[in-house]
Amino acid sequence: MGNTINKKKSLRFTLTKPAKKAGLVSGEDQLEGHHVRVYGFDQYIIVAGINDITDENLSEIIVEAIEYTKTAYSATNNKISKNGNGWGVQLAPAKNAGFEADDELEAKVAPALVFLKREYNHPLDDKLVNLRKSQLNNED
């Protein structure tokens, strides 16, 4: 079961476990998480640690998402930040991507990336996770 999108001033998503698993936050004593870029596609959002993945590798991920969804909405720079007892991020492109407050989203994780969507096993998930693994293997 995923978390829901919250709305106070803007759409925000709590992603404590996925952010930790993706390496976008280090520990509970840290006051701020990593700088991220949030990308919106039709029914799909990618949160990418912009200092944790090369521009070339991130471009490959984004192109794959565009080709699969046939869409690309705005991308915004942001920061993972404290959200109560956990970590959260503002989802500026969420409305364009078809999401609203109280929508329940599932998260899939790859190093430096969190993929948010409604479906638990979205077909794009495995493509992007495998692409990211391949990128990391080629960096060695």
For each residue, the residues with C-beta under 8 A, 3 or more apart:
1: 104
2: 104 105 106 107 120
3: 13 14 15 104 105 107
4: 101 102 103 104 105
5: 11 12 13 91 94 99 100 101 102 103 105
6: 11 12 13 14 88 101
7: 10 11 12 101 102
8: 12
9:
10: 7 90 91 92
11: 5 6 7 90 91 92 94 95 99 100 101
12: 5 6 7 8 83 88 89 90 91
13: 3 5 6 88 89 91 94 105 116
14: 3 6 83 84 86 87 88
15: 3 18 19 47 80 86 87 88 89 107 114 116
16: 19 20 25 83 85 86 87 88
17: 20 21 107
18: 15 21 22 107 108 109 114
19: 15 16 22 24 25 33 47 80 87 89 114
20: 16 17 23 24 25 87
21: 17 18 109
22: 18 19 47 49 109 110 111 112 113 114
23: 20 34 49 52 111 112
24: 19 20 33 34 36 47 49 52 80 87 112 114
25: 16 19 20 30 33 34 80 87
26: 30
27: 30
28:
29:
30: 25 26 27 33
31: 82
32: 79 80 81 82
33: 19 24 25 30 36 79 80 81 87 89
34: 23 24 25 49 50 51 52 79 80
35: 49 50 51 77 78 79
36: 24 33 47 48 49 50 77 78 79 80 89
37: 47 48 50 58 75 76 77 78
38: 45 46 47 48 75 76 78 89 90 91 92 93
39: 45 46 47 48 62 65 72 73 75 93
40: 44 45 72 73 74 75 91 92 93 94 96 97
41: 44 45 46 65 66 69 71 72 73 97
42: 69 70 71 97 98
43: 69 97 98 99 117 118
44: 40 41 65 69 97 115 116 117 122 124
45: 38 39 40 41 91 93 94 97 99 105 115 116 117
46: 38 39 41 61 62 65 113 114 115 116 128
47: 15 19 22 24 36 37 38 39 89 113 114 115 116
48: 36 37 38 39 52 53 58 61 112 113
49: 22 23 24 34 35 36 52 53 112 113
50: 34 35 36 37 53 58 77
51: 34 35
52: 23 24 34 48 49 111 112
53: 48 49 50 57 58 61 111 112 113
54: 57 58
55: 58 59
56: 59 60
57: 53 54 60 61 132 135
58: 37 48 50 53 54 55 61 62
59: 55 56 62 63
60: 56 57 63 64 131 135
61: 46 48 53 57 58 64 65 113 128 131 132
62: 39 46 58 59 65 66 72
63: 59 60 66 67
64: 60 61 67 68 124 127 128 131
65: 39 41 44 46 61 62 68 69 72 124 128
66: 41 62 63 69 70 71 72
67: 63 64 70
68: 64 65 123 124 127
69: 41 42 43 44 65 66 72 124
70: 42 66 67
71: 41 42 66 97
72: 39 40 41 62 65 66 69
73: 39 40 41 93 96 97
74: 40 92 93 96
75: 37 38 39 40 93
76: 37 38 90 92 93
77: 35 36 37 50
78: 35 36 37 38 89 90 92
79: 32 33 34 35 36 89
80: 15 19 24 25 32 33 34 36 87 88 89
81: 32 33 87 88 89
82: 31 32 86 87 88
83: 12 14 16 86 87 88
84: 14
85: 16
86: 14 15 16 82 83
87: 14 15 16 19 20 24 25 33 80 81 82 83
88: 6 12 13 14 15 16 80 81 82 83
89: 12 13 15 19 33 36 38 47 78 79 80 81
90: 10 11 12 38 76 78
91: 5 10 11 12 13 38 40 45 94 99 116
92: 10 11 38 40 74 76 78
93: 38 39 40 45 73 74 75 76 96 97
94: 5 11 13 40 45 91 97 99 100
95: 11 98 99 100
96: 40 73 74 93
97: 40 41 42 43 44 45 71 73 93 94
98: 42 43 95
99: 5 11 43 45 91 94 95 103 105
100: 5 11 94 95 103
101: 4 5 6 7 11
102: 4 5 7
103: 4 5 99 100 118
104: 1 2 3 4 118
105: 2 3 4 5 13 45 99 116 117 118
106: 2 116 117 118 119 120 122
107: 2 3 15 17 18 114 115 116
108: 18 114 115 117 122 125 128 129
109: 18 21 22 113 114 115
110: 22 113 115 128 129 132 133
111: 22 23 52 53 132 136
112: 22 23 24 48 49 52 53 132
113: 22 46 47 48 49 53 61 109 110 128 132
114: 15 18 19 22 24 46 47 107 108 109
115: 44 45 46 47 107 108 109 110 122 124 125 128
116: 13 15 44 45 46 47 91 105 106 107
117: 43 44 45 105 106 108 122 124 125
118: 43 103 104 105 106 122
119: 106 122
120: 2 106
121: 125
122: 44 106 108 115 117 118 119 125
123: 68 126 127
124: 44 64 65 68 69 115 117 127 128
125: 108 115 117 121 122 128 129
126: 123 129 130
127: 64 68 123 124 130 131
128: 46 61 64 65 108 110 113 115 124 125 131 132
129: 108 110 125 126 132 133
130: 126 127 133 134
131: 60 61 64 127 128 134 135
132: 57 61 110 111 112 113 128 129 135 136
133: 110 129 130 136 137
134: 130 131 137 138
135: 57 60 131 132 138 139
136: 111 132 133 139 140
137: 133 134 140
138: 134 135
139: 135 136
140: 136 137
